[in-house]
Amino acid sequence: MFTLNNIRKTDDLSGYYVDSHSCPMCSDTLTIYVSSDELYRYNQGAYAQDVISRVPPSWRERFISGICEDCWDLDD
């Protein structure tokens, strides 16, 4: 399961901005744009790779686990 936080409409009403959880190691957050269709699929329970497939896998991981790419690499 992944989480979209702080969902807010864009100024031009074309979609939404959403935030990831804060990284538990460094507190960084990530903000991305999602379309109305993507937000609908999210609300229907779709997987991250289906809803936000256009973003890099490391960004999708932010919305799943919350851990940012830099901190993930430090743990290796």
Buried (B, 14 or more C-beta within 10 A) or exposed (E): EBEBEEEEEEEEEEBBBBBBBBBEBEEBBBEBBBBEEBBEBBEEEBBBEEBBEEBEEBBBBBBBBBBBBEBBEEEE
